[in-house]
Structures are given as structure tokens and as C-alpha cells.
Amino acid sequence: MGFTPNAVIKAPGVISAAPSYYIGAPEVMGYLGCKENKAYEIIRGLRKELIDAGRIYPGIPQGKVPRKYFLERCMIEE
């Protein structure tokens, strides 16, 4: 049995992999049921809020926003 670099190794009892720290447009579309353009518009707005508040710096990946902030601002509970 060889090592596969793309394989996800799960610990015993783990149901799925942990979600990413950042959320992108496809997931925003899934949560809000909107189209891709609207998802990116929402992400741009949330990023601008965070940058203006000094909570993140402009160097974080564009087209993504911290998952926790997105869920908090959109009032989504998981």
C-alpha cells in the first residue's frame, strides 16, 4: 500500500474532515442559494468590513472570507 498525497487520513471516530478556515463562493452559494456573482459581491463586502475594522489584512486570499465571520454576519447556525 503506497502513500497517496491527496488521500485524507481520518482518525478513528472522525466522521468528516474539519472545514476550512476560509469560505469561498461555491459554499456561499450553497448557504444562501444565490448565484456566483452575488456570492463574490457578498465576499467582497465582508472582506472590506474586516479590513476597514483592522481585523484582517489585505493579504489574505481574495475571493474568500473567514468562515466564522460569514456565518455570524449571515446569522447562520451550524
PyMOL Python script that loads the backbone (N, CA, C, O; Angstrom):
from pymol import cmd

cmd.read_pdbstr("""\
ATOM      1  N   MET A   1       0.844  -1.161   0.000  1.00  0.00           N
ATOM      2  CA  MET A   1       0.000   0.000   0.000  1.00  0.00           C
ATOM      3  C   MET A   1       0.895   1.232   0.000  1.00  0.00           C
ATOM      4  O   MET A   1       1.684   1.423   0.925  1.00  0.00           O
ATOM      5  N   GLY A   2       0.779   2.075  -1.036  1.00  0.00           N
ATOM      6  CA  GLY A   2       1.616   3.258  -1.154  1.00  0.00           C
ATOM      7  C   GLY A   2       0.933   4.494  -0.597  1.00  0.00           C
ATOM      8  O   GLY A   2      -0.273   4.519  -0.352  1.00  0.00           O
ATOM      9  N   PHE A   3       1.746   5.507  -0.410  1.00  0.00           N
ATOM     10  CA  PHE A   3       1.223   6.767   0.091  1.00  0.00           C
ATOM     11  C   PHE A   3       0.629   7.566  -1.056  1.00  0.00           C
ATOM     12  O   PHE A   3       1.275   7.743  -2.088  1.00  0.00           O
ATOM     13  N   THR A   4      -0.577   8.043  -0.889  1.00  0.00           N
ATOM     14  CA  THR A   4      -1.235   8.892  -1.879  1.00  0.00           C
ATOM     15  C   THR A   4      -1.300  10.296  -1.309  1.00  0.00           C
ATOM     16  O   THR A   4      -1.930  10.496  -0.270  1.00  0.00           O
ATOM     17  N   PRO A   5      -0.663  11.299  -1.960  1.00  0.00           N
ATOM     18  CA  PRO A   5      -0.615  12.636  -1.373  1.00  0.00           C
ATOM     19  C   PRO A   5      -1.975  13.304  -1.215  1.00  0.00           C
ATOM     20  O   PRO A   5      -2.120  14.181  -0.364  1.00  0.00           O
ATOM     21  N   ASN A   6      -2.967  12.924  -1.998  1.00  0.00           N
ATOM     22  CA  ASN A   6      -4.279  13.550  -1.907  1.00  0.00           C
ATOM     23  C   ASN A   6      -5.234  12.802  -0.986  1.00  0.00           C
ATOM     24  O   ASN A   6      -6.385  13.208  -0.827  1.00  0.00           O
ATOM     25  N   ALA A   7      -4.773  11.728  -0.387  1.00  0.00           N
ATOM     26  CA  ALA A   7      -5.643  10.938   0.477  1.00  0.00           C
ATOM     27  C   ALA A   7      -5.888  11.671   1.791  1.00  0.00           C
ATOM     28  O   ALA A   7      -4.983  12.297   2.343  1.00  0.00           O
ATOM     29  N   VAL A   8      -7.101  11.589   2.275  1.00  0.00           N
ATOM     30  CA  VAL A   8      -7.451  12.178   3.562  1.00  0.00           C
ATOM     31  C   VAL A   8      -7.420  11.066   4.591  1.00  0.00           C
ATOM     32  O   VAL A   8      -8.135  10.071   4.468  1.00  0.00           O
ATOM     33  N   ILE A   9      -6.596  11.238   5.596  1.00  0.00           N
ATOM     34  CA  ILE A   9      -6.478  10.234   6.646  1.00  0.00           C
ATOM     35  C   ILE A   9      -7.354  10.675   7.803  1.00  0.00           C
ATOM     36  O   ILE A   9      -7.172  11.764   8.348  1.00  0.00           O
ATOM     37  N   LYS A  10      -8.294   9.840   8.175  1.00  0.00           N
ATOM     38  CA  LYS A  10      -9.212  10.163   9.261  1.00  0.00           C
ATOM     39  C   LYS A  10      -8.833   9.380  10.507  1.00  0.00           C
ATOM     40  O   LYS A  10      -8.456   8.210  10.428  1.00  0.00           O
ATOM     41  N   ALA A  11      -8.935  10.025  11.639  1.00  0.00           N
ATOM     42  CA  ALA A  11      -8.695   9.363  12.901  1.00  0.00           C
ATOM     43  C   ALA A  11      -9.914   8.503  13.227  1.00  0.00           C
ATOM     44  O   ALA A  11     -11.013   8.790  12.753  1.00  0.00           O
ATOM     45  N   PRO A  12      -9.738   7.469  14.016  1.00  0.00           N
ATOM     46  CA  PRO A  12     -10.880   6.643  14.394  1.00  0.00           C
ATOM     47  C   PRO A  12     -11.967   7.483  15.053  1.00  0.00           C
ATOM     48  O   PRO A  12     -11.686   8.274  15.953  1.00  0.00           O
ATOM     49  N   GLY A  13     -13.193   7.311  14.608  1.00  0.00           N
ATOM     50  CA  GLY A  13     -14.317   8.029  15.178  1.00  0.00           C
ATOM     51  C   GLY A  13     -14.602   9.368  14.527  1.00  0.00           C
ATOM     52  O   GLY A  13     -15.596  10.012  14.864  1.00  0.00           O
ATOM     53  N   VAL A  14     -13.743   9.812  13.588  1.00  0.00           N
ATOM     54  CA  VAL A  14     -13.958  11.094  12.913  1.00  0.00           C
ATOM     55  C   VAL A  14     -14.893  10.866  11.738  1.00  0.00           C
ATOM     56  O   VAL A  14     -14.645   9.997  10.902  1.00  0.00           O
ATOM     57  N   ILE A  15     -15.962  11.640  11.671  1.00  0.00           N
ATOM     58  CA  ILE A  15     -16.967  11.464  10.627  1.00  0.00           C
ATOM     59  C   ILE A  15     -16.535  12.119   9.332  1.00  0.00           C
ATOM     60  O   ILE A  15     -16.697  11.534   8.261  1.00  0.00           O
ATOM     61  N   SER A  16     -15.980  13.343   9.410  1.00  0.00           N
ATOM     62  CA  SER A  16     -15.520  14.025   8.200  1.00  0.00           C
ATOM     63  C   SER A  16     -14.369  14.948   8.552  1.00  0.00           C
ATOM     64  O   SER A  16     -14.076  15.183   9.725  1.00  0.00           O
ATOM     65  N   ALA A  17     -13.723  15.466   7.523  1.00  0.00           N
ATOM     66  CA  ALA A  17     -12.609  16.377   7.728  1.00  0.00           C
ATOM     67  C   ALA A  17     -13.124  17.708   8.254  1.00  0.00           C
ATOM     68  O   ALA A  17     -14.269  18.083   8.001  1.00  0.00           O
ATOM     69  N   ALA A  18     -12.285  18.411   8.978  1.00  0.00           N
ATOM     70  CA  ALA A  18     -12.665  19.714   9.515  1.00  0.00           C
ATOM     71  C   ALA A  18     -12.826  20.708   8.368  1.00  0.00           C
ATOM     72  O   ALA A  18     -12.081  20.651   7.390  1.00  0.00           O
ATOM     73  N   PRO A  19     -13.789  21.614   8.482  1.00  0.00           N
ATOM     74  CA  PRO A  19     -13.972  22.600   7.419  1.00  0.00           C
ATOM     75  C   PRO A  19     -12.809  23.585   7.369  1.00  0.00           C
ATOM     76  O   PRO A  19     -12.119  23.802   8.365  1.00  0.00           O
ATOM     77  N   SER A  20     -12.605  24.164   6.217  1.00  0.00           N
ATOM     78  CA  SER A  20     -11.552  25.132   6.014  1.00  0.00           C
ATOM     79  C   SER A  20     -11.834  26.389   6.829  1.00  0.00           C
ATOM     80  O   SER A  20     -12.985  26.682   7.150  1.00  0.00           O
ATOM     81  N   TYR A  21     -10.775  27.131   7.164  1.00  0.00           N
ATOM     82  CA  TYR A  21     -10.923  28.374   7.917  1.00  0.00           C
ATOM     83  C   TYR A  21     -11.629  29.431   7.073  1.00  0.00           C
ATOM     84  O   TYR A  21     -12.381  30.252   7.597  1.00  0.00           O
ATOM     85  N   TYR A  22     -11.380  29.405   5.756  1.00  0.00           N
ATOM     86  CA  TYR A  22     -11.997  30.370   4.850  1.00  0.00           C
ATOM     87  C   TYR A  22     -13.138  29.738   4.074  1.00  0.00           C
ATOM     88  O   TYR A  22     -13.149  28.529   3.839  1.00  0.00           O
ATOM     89  N   ILE A  23     -14.098  30.563   3.678  1.00  0.00           N
ATOM     90  CA  ILE A  23     -15.228  30.105   2.882  1.00  0.00           C
ATOM     91  C   ILE A  23     -15.154  30.828   1.536  1.00  0.00           C
ATOM     92  O   ILE A  23     -14.875  32.025   1.476  1.00  0.00           O
ATOM     93  N   GLY A  24     -15.409  30.082   0.461  1.00  0.00           N
ATOM     94  CA  GLY A  24     -15.358  30.645  -0.879  1.00  0.00           C
ATOM     95  C   GLY A  24     -16.744  30.765  -1.487  1.00  0.00           C
ATOM     96  O   GLY A  24     -17.750  30.450  -0.851  1.00  0.00           O
ATOM     97  N   ALA A  25     -16.778  31.222  -2.723  1.00  0.00           N
ATOM     98  CA  ALA A  25     -18.049  31.473  -3.412  1.00  0.00           C
ATOM     99  C   ALA A  25     -18.932  30.227  -3.538  1.00  0.00           C
ATOM    100  O   ALA A  25     -20.140  30.337  -3.324  1.00  0.00           O
ATOM    101  N   PRO A  26     -18.389  29.037  -3.878  1.00  0.00           N
ATOM    102  CA  PRO A  26     -19.287  27.880  -4.004  1.00  0.00           C
ATOM    103  C   PRO A  26     -20.055  27.569  -2.721  1.00  0.00           C
ATOM    104  O   PRO A  26     -21.230  27.205  -2.770  1.00  0.00           O
ATOM    105  N   GLU A  27     -19.388  27.713  -1.572  1.00  0.00           N
ATOM    106  CA  GLU A  27     -20.074  27.449  -0.307  1.00  0.00           C
ATOM    107  C   GLU A  27     -21.072  28.550   0.039  1.00  0.00           C
ATOM    108  O   GLU A  27     -22.143  28.277   0.582  1.00  0.00           O
ATOM    109  N   VAL A  28     -20.716  29.804  -0.279  1.00  0.00           N
ATOM    110  CA  VAL A  28     -21.645  30.911  -0.060  1.00  0.00           C
ATOM    111  C   VAL A  28     -22.901  30.677  -0.886  1.00  0.00           C
ATOM    112  O   VAL A  28     -24.015  30.876  -0.400  1.00  0.00           O
ATOM    113  N   MET A  29     -22.726  30.257  -2.126  1.00  0.00           N
ATOM    114  CA  MET A  29     -23.856  29.955  -2.999  1.00  0.00           C
ATOM    115  C   MET A  29     -24.735  28.875  -2.381  1.00  0.00           C
ATOM    116  O   MET A  29     -25.961  28.967  -2.430  1.00  0.00           O
ATOM    117  N   GLY A  30     -24.116  27.861  -1.803  1.00  0.00           N
ATOM    118  CA  GLY A  30     -24.858  26.775  -1.175  1.00  0.00           C
ATOM    119  C   GLY A  30     -25.648  27.225   0.046  1.00  0.00           C
ATOM    120  O   GLY A  30     -26.801  26.834   0.230  1.00  0.00           O
ATOM    121  N   TYR A  31     -25.014  28.058   0.885  1.00  0.00           N
ATOM    122  CA  TYR A  31     -25.691  28.536   2.092  1.00  0.00           C
ATOM    123  C   TYR A  31     -26.842  29.482   1.767  1.00  0.00           C
ATOM    124  O   TYR A  31     -27.919  29.383   2.354  1.00  0.00           O
ATOM    125  N   LEU A  32     -26.607  30.405   0.821  1.00  0.00           N
ATOM    126  CA  LEU A  32     -27.577  31.473   0.573  1.00  0.00           C
ATOM    127  C   LEU A  32     -28.472  31.234  -0.632  1.00  0.00           C
ATOM    128  O   LEU A  32     -29.460  31.944  -0.816  1.00  0.00           O
ATOM    129  N   GLY A  33     -28.145  30.250  -1.450  1.00  0.00           N
ATOM    130  CA  GLY A  33     -28.952  29.973  -2.631  1.00  0.00           C
ATOM    131  C   GLY A  33     -28.887  31.091  -3.657  1.00  0.00           C
ATOM    132  O   GLY A  33     -29.872  31.366  -4.341  1.00  0.00           O
ATOM    133  N   CYS A  34     -27.736  31.733  -3.769  1.00  0.00           N
ATOM    134  CA  CYS A  34     -27.574  32.831  -4.721  1.00  0.00           C
ATOM    135  C   CYS A  34     -26.669  32.393  -5.868  1.00  0.00           C
ATOM    136  O   CYS A  34     -26.121  31.290  -5.853  1.00  0.00           O
ATOM    137  N   LYS A  35     -26.519  33.259  -6.849  1.00  0.00           N
ATOM    138  CA  LYS A  35     -25.656  32.971  -7.992  1.00  0.00           C
ATOM    139  C   LYS A  35     -24.223  33.378  -7.672  1.00  0.00           C
ATOM    140  O   LYS A  35     -23.961  34.052  -6.676  1.00  0.00           O
ATOM    141  N   GLU A  36     -23.299  32.955  -8.536  1.00  0.00           N
ATOM    142  CA  GLU A  36     -21.873  33.162  -8.298  1.00  0.00           C
ATOM    143  C   GLU A  36     -21.514  34.651  -8.174  1.00  0.00           C
ATOM    144  O   GLU A  36     -20.757  35.022  -7.277  1.00  0.00           O
ATOM    145  N   ASN A  37     -22.036  35.493  -9.045  1.00  0.00           N
ATOM    146  CA  ASN A  37     -21.722  36.923  -8.984  1.00  0.00           C
ATOM    147  C   ASN A  37     -22.133  37.526  -7.645  1.00  0.00           C
ATOM    148  O   ASN A  37     -21.379  38.302  -7.058  1.00  0.00           O
ATOM    149  N   LYS A  38     -23.308  37.180  -7.163  1.00  0.00           N
ATOM    150  CA  LYS A  38     -23.797  37.694  -5.879  1.00  0.00           C
ATOM    151  C   LYS A  38     -22.937  37.172  -4.730  1.00  0.00           C
ATOM    152  O   LYS A  38     -22.669  37.901  -3.776  1.00  0.00           O
ATOM    153  N   ALA A  39     -22.503  35.912  -4.818  1.00  0.00           N
ATOM    154  CA  ALA A  39     -21.647  35.337  -3.775  1.00  0.00           C
ATOM    155  C   ALA A  39     -20.338  36.114  -3.672  1.00  0.00           C
ATOM    156  O   ALA A  39     -19.892  36.434  -2.570  1.00  0.00           O
ATOM    157  N   TYR A  40     -19.719  36.421  -4.814  1.00  0.00           N
ATOM    158  CA  TYR A  40     -18.478  37.195  -4.790  1.00  0.00           C
ATOM    159  C   TYR A  40     -18.715  38.620  -4.302  1.00  0.00           C
ATOM    160  O   TYR A  40     -17.849  39.194  -3.642  1.00  0.00           O
ATOM    161  N   GLU A  41     -19.856  39.194  -4.611  1.00  0.00           N
ATOM    162  CA  GLU A  41     -20.198  40.534  -4.131  1.00  0.00           C
ATOM    163  C   GLU A  41     -20.301  40.534  -2.604  1.00  0.00           C
ATOM    164  O   GLU A  41     -19.822  41.455  -1.944  1.00  0.00           O
ATOM    165  N   ILE A  42     -20.923  39.505  -2.057  1.00  0.00           N
ATOM    166  CA  ILE A  42     -21.054  39.369  -0.596  1.00  0.00           C
ATOM    167  C   ILE A  42     -19.680  39.207   0.033  1.00  0.00           C
ATOM    168  O   ILE A  42     -19.386  39.830   1.053  1.00  0.00           O
ATOM    169  N   ILE A  43     -18.841  38.377  -0.565  1.00  0.00           N
ATOM    170  CA  ILE A  43     -17.494  38.145  -0.036  1.00  0.00           C
ATOM    171  C   ILE A  43     -16.692  39.443  -0.060  1.00  0.00           C
ATOM    172  O   ILE A  43     -16.004  39.760   0.911  1.00  0.00           O
ATOM    173  N   ARG A  44     -16.772  40.199  -1.159  1.00  0.00           N
ATOM    174  CA  ARG A  44     -16.051  41.475  -1.240  1.00  0.00           C
ATOM    175  C   ARG A  44     -16.505  42.427  -0.133  1.00  0.00           C
ATOM    176  O   ARG A  44     -15.681  43.091   0.497  1.00  0.00           O
ATOM    177  N   GLY A  45     -17.804  42.490   0.097  1.00  0.00           N
ATOM    178  CA  GLY A  45     -18.325  43.361   1.144  1.00  0.00           C
ATOM    179  C   GLY A  45     -17.852  42.966   2.530  1.00  0.00           C
ATOM    180  O   GLY A  45     -17.467  43.820   3.328  1.00  0.00           O
ATOM    181  N   LEU A  46     -17.882  41.668   2.816  1.00  0.00           N
ATOM    182  CA  LEU A  46     -17.446  41.185   4.130  1.00  0.00           C
ATOM    183  C   LEU A  46     -15.953  41.411   4.328  1.00  0.00           C
ATOM    184  O   LEU A  46     -15.520  41.788   5.416  1.00  0.00           O
ATOM    185  N   ARG A  47     -15.162  41.180   3.275  1.00  0.00           N
ATOM    186  CA  ARG A  47     -13.711  41.423   3.356  1.00  0.00           C
ATOM    187  C   ARG A  47     -13.434  42.896   3.636  1.00  0.00           C
ATOM    188  O   ARG A  47     -12.578  43.228   4.455  1.00  0.00           O
ATOM    189  N   LYS A  48     -14.163  43.774   2.952  1.00  0.00           N
ATOM    190  CA  LYS A  48     -13.968  45.217   3.144  1.00  0.00           C
ATOM    191  C   LYS A  48     -14.287  45.608   4.584  1.00  0.00           C
ATOM    192  O   LYS A  48     -13.562  46.402   5.184  1.00  0.00           O
ATOM    193  N   GLU A  49     -15.364  45.058   5.142  1.00  0.00           N
ATOM    194  CA  GLU A  49     -15.709  45.327   6.537  1.00  0.00           C
ATOM    195  C   GLU A  49     -14.573  44.920   7.468  1.00  0.00           C
ATOM    196  O   GLU A  49     -14.204  45.667   8.374  1.00  0.00           O
ATOM    197  N   LEU A  50     -14.028  43.743   7.240  1.00  0.00           N
ATOM    198  CA  LEU A  50     -12.961  43.230   8.104  1.00  0.00           C
ATOM    199  C   LEU A  50     -11.681  44.040   7.962  1.00  0.00           C
ATOM    200  O   LEU A  50     -11.008  44.321   8.954  1.00  0.00           O
ATOM    201  N   ILE A  51     -11.343  44.416   6.737  1.00  0.00           N
ATOM    202  CA  ILE A  51     -10.124  45.195   6.507  1.00  0.00           C
ATOM    203  C   ILE A  51     -10.269  46.582   7.114  1.00  0.00           C
ATOM    204  O   ILE A  51      -9.344  47.067   7.765  1.00  0.00           O
ATOM    205  N   ASP A  52     -11.420  47.234   6.911  1.00  0.00           N
ATOM    206  CA  ASP A  52     -11.662  48.564   7.475  1.00  0.00           C
ATOM    207  C   ASP A  52     -11.631  48.551   8.998  1.00  0.00           C
ATOM    208  O   ASP A  52     -11.197  49.520   9.621  1.00  0.00           O
ATOM    209  N   ALA A  53     -12.089  47.461   9.595  1.00  0.00           N
ATOM    210  CA  ALA A  53     -12.089  47.342  11.055  1.00  0.00           C
ATOM    211  C   ALA A  53     -10.718  46.931  11.591  1.00  0.00           C
ATOM    212  O   ALA A  53     -10.509  46.915  12.804  1.00  0.00           O
ATOM    213  N   GLY A  54      -9.787  46.599  10.701  1.00  0.00           N
ATOM    214  CA  GLY A  54      -8.448  46.191  11.112  1.00  0.00           C
ATOM    215  C   GLY A  54      -8.373  44.774  11.637  1.00  0.00           C
ATOM    216  O   GLY A  54      -7.404  44.406  12.300  1.00  0.00           O
ATOM    217  N   ARG A  55      -9.386  43.975  11.348  1.00  0.00           N
ATOM    218  CA  ARG A  55      -9.415  42.597  11.858  1.00  0.00           C
ATOM    219  C   ARG A  55      -8.656  41.626  10.961  1.00  0.00           C
ATOM    220  O   ARG A  55      -8.207  40.578  11.425  1.00  0.00           O
ATOM    221  N   ILE A  56      -8.510  41.963   9.687  1.00  0.00           N
ATOM    222  CA  ILE A  56      -7.678  41.168   8.783  1.00  0.00           C
ATOM    223  C   ILE A  56      -6.856  42.128   7.945  1.00  0.00           C
ATOM    224  O   ILE A  56      -7.161  43.318   7.879  1.00  0.00           O
ATOM    225  N   TYR A  57      -5.817  41.618   7.305  1.00  0.00           N
ATOM    226  CA  TYR A  57      -5.013  42.451   6.426  1.00  0.00           C
ATOM    227  C   TYR A  57      -5.321  42.060   4.984  1.00  0.00           C
ATOM    228  O   TYR A  57      -5.762  40.940   4.729  1.00  0.00           O
ATOM    229  N   PRO A  58      -5.092  42.972   4.039  1.00  0.00           N
ATOM    230  CA  PRO A  58      -5.475  42.729   2.642  1.00  0.00           C
ATOM    231  C   PRO A  58      -4.784  41.530   1.985  1.00  0.00           C
ATOM    232  O   PRO A  58      -5.175  41.133   0.888  1.00  0.00           O
ATOM    233  N   GLY A  59      -3.782  40.953   2.617  1.00  0.00           N
ATOM    234  CA  GLY A  59      -3.040  39.852   2.015  1.00  0.00           C
ATOM    235  C   GLY A  59      -3.706  38.485   2.093  1.00  0.00           C
ATOM    236  O   GLY A  59      -3.199  37.529   1.507  1.00  0.00           O
ATOM    237  N   ILE A  60      -4.828  38.365   2.798  1.00  0.00           N
ATOM    238  CA  ILE A  60      -5.493  37.064   2.841  1.00  0.00           C
ATOM    239  C   ILE A  60      -6.048  36.743   1.461  1.00  0.00           C
ATOM    240  O   ILE A  60      -6.234  37.651   0.650  1.00  0.00           O
ATOM    241  N   PRO A  61      -6.313  35.486   1.178  1.00  0.00           N
ATOM    242  CA  PRO A  61      -6.761  35.108  -0.174  1.00  0.00           C
ATOM    243  C   PRO A  61      -7.995  35.892  -0.624  1.00  0.00           C
ATOM    244  O   PRO A  61      -8.983  35.987   0.104  1.00  0.00           O
ATOM    245  N   GLN A  62      -7.921  36.453  -1.834  1.00  0.00           N
ATOM    246  CA  GLN A  62      -9.086  37.151  -2.376  1.00  0.00           C
ATOM    247  C   GLN A  62     -10.119  36.121  -2.787  1.00  0.00           C
ATOM    248  O   GLN A  62      -9.775  35.001  -3.166  1.00  0.00           O
ATOM    249  N   GLY A  63     -11.368  36.496  -2.713  1.00  0.00           N
ATOM    250  CA  GLY A  63     -12.445  35.576  -3.058  1.00  0.00           C
ATOM    251  C   GLY A  63     -12.815  34.652  -1.920  1.00  0.00           C
ATOM    252  O   GLY A  63     -13.586  33.709  -2.097  1.00  0.00           O
ATOM    253  N   LYS A  64     -12.256  34.929  -0.738  1.00  0.00           N
ATOM    254  CA  LYS A  64     -12.569  34.125   0.447  1.00  0.00           C
ATOM    255  C   LYS A  64     -12.696  35.042   1.643  1.00  0.00           C
ATOM    256  O   LYS A  64     -12.150  36.144   1.672  1.00  0.00           O
ATOM    257  N   VAL A  65     -13.427  34.560   2.621  1.00  0.00           N
ATOM    258  CA  VAL A  65     -13.629  35.309   3.862  1.00  0.00           C
ATOM    259  C   VAL A  65     -13.630  34.285   4.999  1.00  0.00           C
ATOM    260  O   VAL A  65     -14.015  33.135   4.785  1.00  0.00           O
ATOM    261  N   PRO A  66     -13.208  34.678   6.201  1.00  0.00           N
ATOM    262  CA  PRO A  66     -13.244  33.717   7.310  1.00  0.00           C
ATOM    263  C   PRO A  66     -14.660  33.156   7.519  1.00  0.00           C
ATOM    264  O   PRO A  66     -15.641  33.896   7.591  1.00  0.00           O
ATOM    265  N   ARG A  67     -14.725  31.837   7.612  1.00  0.00           N
ATOM    266  CA  ARG A  67     -15.997  31.121   7.733  1.00  0.00           C
ATOM    267  C   ARG A  67     -16.798  31.609   8.945  1.00  0.00           C
ATOM    268  O   ARG A  67     -18.002  31.844   8.839  1.00  0.00           O
ATOM    269  N   LYS A  68     -16.137  31.760  10.083  1.00  0.00           N
ATOM    270  CA  LYS A  68     -16.823  32.153  11.308  1.00  0.00           C
ATOM    271  C   LYS A  68     -17.499  33.509  11.141  1.00  0.00           C
ATOM    272  O   LYS A  68     -18.634  33.691  11.580  1.00  0.00           O
ATOM    273  N   TYR A  69     -16.808  34.469  10.506  1.00  0.00           N
ATOM    274  CA  TYR A  69     -17.373  35.795  10.305  1.00  0.00           C
ATOM    275  C   TYR A  69     -18.555  35.742   9.347  1.00  0.00           C
ATOM    276  O   TYR A  69     -19.574  36.391   9.583  1.00  0.00           O
ATOM    277  N   PHE A  70     -18.427  34.970   8.263  1.00  0.00           N
ATOM    278  CA  PHE A  70     -19.526  34.834   7.303  1.00  0.00           C
ATOM    279  C   PHE A  70     -20.774  34.280   7.993  1.00  0.00           C
ATOM    280  O   PHE A  70     -21.865  34.828   7.839  1.00  0.00           O
ATOM    281  N   LEU A  71     -20.615  33.206   8.746  1.00  0.00           N
ATOM    282  CA  LEU A  71     -21.761  32.585   9.415  1.00  0.00           C
ATOM    283  C   LEU A  71     -22.381  33.535  10.440  1.00  0.00           C
ATOM    284  O   LEU A  71     -23.602  33.587  10.591  1.00  0.00           O
ATOM    285  N   GLU A  72     -21.529  34.284  11.142  1.00  0.00           N
ATOM    286  CA  GLU A  72     -22.018  35.241  12.143  1.00  0.00           C
ATOM    287  C   GLU A  72     -22.816  36.368  11.470  1.00  0.00           C
ATOM    288  O   GLU A  72     -23.915  36.697  11.918  1.00  0.00           O
ATOM    289  N   ARG A  73     -22.278  36.952  10.411  1.00  0.00           N
ATOM    290  CA  ARG A  73     -22.923  38.085   9.739  1.00  0.00           C
ATOM    291  C   ARG A  73     -24.210  37.683   9.018  1.00  0.00           C
ATOM    292  O   ARG A  73     -25.143  38.479   8.912  1.00  0.00           O
ATOM    293  N   CYS A  74     -24.254  36.431   8.517  1.00  0.00           N
ATOM    294  CA  CYS A  74     -25.443  35.972   7.810  1.00  0.00           C
ATOM    295  C   CYS A  74     -26.426  35.276   8.748  1.00  0.00           C
ATOM    296  O   CYS A  74     -27.454  34.759   8.310  1.00  0.00           O
ATOM    297  N   MET A  75     -26.103  35.267  10.038  1.00  0.00           N
ATOM    298  CA  MET A  75     -26.954  34.654  11.064  1.00  0.00           C
ATOM    299  C   MET A  75     -27.295  33.207  10.737  1.00  0.00           C
ATOM    300  O   MET A  75     -28.457  32.801  10.775  1.00  0.00           O
ATOM    301  N   ILE A  76     -26.252  32.433  10.412  1.00  0.00           N
ATOM    302  CA  ILE A  76     -26.415  31.019  10.100  1.00  0.00           C
ATOM    303  C   ILE A  76     -25.815  30.223  11.246  1.00  0.00           C
ATOM    304  O   ILE A  76     -24.669  30.449  11.634  1.00  0.00           O
ATOM    305  N   GLU A  77     -26.582  29.300  11.781  1.00  0.00           N
ATOM    306  CA  GLU A  77     -26.086  28.441  12.863  1.00  0.00           C
ATOM    307  C   GLU A  77     -25.793  27.068  12.292  1.00  0.00           C
ATOM    308  O   GLU A  77     -26.565  26.531  11.498  1.00  0.00           O
ATOM    309  N   GLU A  78     -24.674  26.513  12.704  1.00  0.00           N
ATOM    310  CA  GLU A  78     -24.328  25.154  12.258  1.00  0.00           C
ATOM    311  C   GLU A  78     -24.357  24.206  13.408  1.00  0.00           C
ATOM    312  O   GLU A  78     -24.094  23.016  13.234  1.00  0.00           O
TER     313      GLU A  78
END
""", "prot")
cmd.dss("prot")
cmd.show_as("cartoon", "prot")
cmd.util.cbc("prot")
cmd.orient("prot")
